[in-house]
Amino acid sequence: MRIRASYFAAALALAFAPNANATIVGSTYNFTTSVTGNTQISPLGGPTSHTDPANPGFCVGPPVACGAGAGVSGAFTFSTVSPTLDTITFSYFGSTAGAGPGSFSIDLGNFVTTNGEAITGVTLASGSLGGATTSVTFNGTDAIFTETTSTNYNAIGGNFVAFNVATTGPRVPEPASLALLGSALLLAFGVIRRRRNRV
């Protein structure tokens, strides 16, 4: 009887244990692009839905011909730093001719994470895109990453820009769930004790 009660308690503990890692890695999100001034981007517009790690690439110009080796090709990845901190890293390769003055923005929004956590803030961590000024805004649902140039974007040899993404961390059981669990455990132990006393 003690072994059965131990298994029952262990199963409940596992069922209500908090997630070990909260992360945007593996999340589903919307992807939208926009431009100002002379800058061009492909694809333009959106939103389109994507699930990490199948993140979309993009090409910034003019010229917008990254497949032919012209323009700046861009991509991004998600990674986990800690249970409450992730990073989004953009990588850029190539250069433009006549993109400035102008800007392009990548909007990643409406994240549906694998562990139920929420994004609470996004900040620039490190790196830069040559010839550009980097900024990021977060409105509670969307992180908007913007690169602005007065002349051209230059990432010959490769440039990387990393952003810190703060999250709420692993989910923990709600107080009501904990109270229900406690009541169930007391009831289970009461039933076991009664059966033991009858024997």
N, C-alpha and C positions, 0 to 999 in steps of 0.2 A: 504494500500500500504506500509506503514512503517513497519508493522508487517512482510510482505512478504520479504522486504529487510533485516530485522533483521534476519529472518530465513536463508536467503541466505548467509549472512555474517558469521553467526554462523557455517553453514555447511562447508563453505570454511576454516574457522579457524580450525575446527576439522580435516578436510582432510589434512591440511598442518602442523598440530601440531607435534612437535618432539615426539619420543617415550619416555615414562616415564622412562623406564628402558632398558639399553643395557646390555646384559648378554650372557655368553656362556651356561647358563642353557637352556636345551632344544635343543641344537645344534646337528648337525650331524657331525661326524668326522671319520678319519681312525685310526685304532689301530694296532700297529705292535710291536712285541717283539723280542729281541735278547739277546744273552749271550756271555761271554768270559770265558776262563779257565775252572774250574771244575763246575761252576754253571750251573744248568739246569732250564728250565722253560716250562710250558705248559699253554696255547698253544704257540708254537714257530713259529715265522714268521708273515706273514700278507702281505699286509694290509687287514683288514676286516672293514666294515663300520658299525657304531653304532650310535644310537640317544639317547642322555641323556633323561630320567634317566635309560634307559636299558643299563648300562655300563657293559662291560665284567669283569669277575674275572680272576685270574691267580694263578698258583701254582709254587713256587720256591723250588728247591731242589739241590742236592739229599737229601732225596728221594722225588720224585715228586708223592706224594700220599695224597694230601690234603683231598680227600674224605674219606680216612681211618685214618685221624688224623696225618699224617706225612708230613713234609715239611712246608713251610710258605705260607699261603693263603693270597692273596692280592686282594684288591678292591679299587675303587676310586669314589668320588662324586664331583659334581660341585655345587657351591653356589655363591650367589651375595652378595657383601659387600657394593658397591655403584654403581652409574651409570657408573663409569669408572674402577672399580676394582672387580674382581671375585676371587674365590679360587678353587683350585683343591686339595682335601685332599685324600691321600692314607692311607688305614688302612691295617695293617699286623698282622697276628696271627700265632704262631707256631715257629718251629726252623728247621734248616737243619743239616745234618751230612756229612761233607766233601765237602762243597760248595766252599771253598777257596783253593787257590786264584782264584778269579773270579768276575764276575759282571753280572748284568742283566739290560736291558734298556727297558723302556716302551715309545714308540713313539706315541704321539697323534698329528695328523696333519690334514691339509686341512679342518679346521673348516668351516662349513656353519652355521652361526648363525641365530637365528630367527628374529633379528632386523637389520641385515646388518652391524653390527660393525665388526671391525677387531682387532685381538690380536696384541698388540704392544710390549709386553715383558712378560717374565715369570721369577720369582725369588723365591728362597727358603724363606719361611716365618718362619716356626717353625717345631720342631719335629725331630725325627730321627728313623732309623731302627737299632735295637741293633746289634752291631758287624759290622756295615757298615758305609761307607762314602757316603753321599748323594750329588749329583750334578744335575744341570739342564742346558740345552742349548736351545736356541730358534733361529731358522734360518730364521724367517720371515713367515714360514708356519707350521713348526713342532716344538713341544716342546718335548724334549727327556729327560726323567727322568731316572737317572742311580744310582744304588746302587752297591758299590764295597766292597768286603770283602777279608781279608787275611786268615780268618779261617772259620767262619760260620755266618749266619744270625740268630738272636735270637729275636723273638717277642713273647715270652711266656708271656701271660697276655695282649698282645696287644700293638702295637706301631702305632703312627700316624705321618704323614709327610704332612705339608700343604705348598702349593705354591701360591704366589700372581700372578694373571694374569691381566695385565693391558690391557684395551680395549680402542677403540676410543670413546666410549660413545654413547649416543643416536644420531641418524641421525637428521640432521636439513635440511630444504629445501635449495636447491642450489640457488645462486643469480638469475639465469635465471628463475627458478620456481617462485621466489618471484616477479620478474618483470612481469611475465605473470599473476600472481594473482593480482597484483596491476592494471594492464591494464584491466583485467576482471571486477574488482570492479568499476573502473572509468566508464567503459562502462555501467555496470548495473545501476549505480547511474544516469548516463546521460539519459538513457532510461526512468527511473522512473521519473526524473525531467521533461522531455519532455511531458510525459503523464499527469503529474500533471498540467503543464502549458496549455495544450489543454482544460482541463475541466473548 
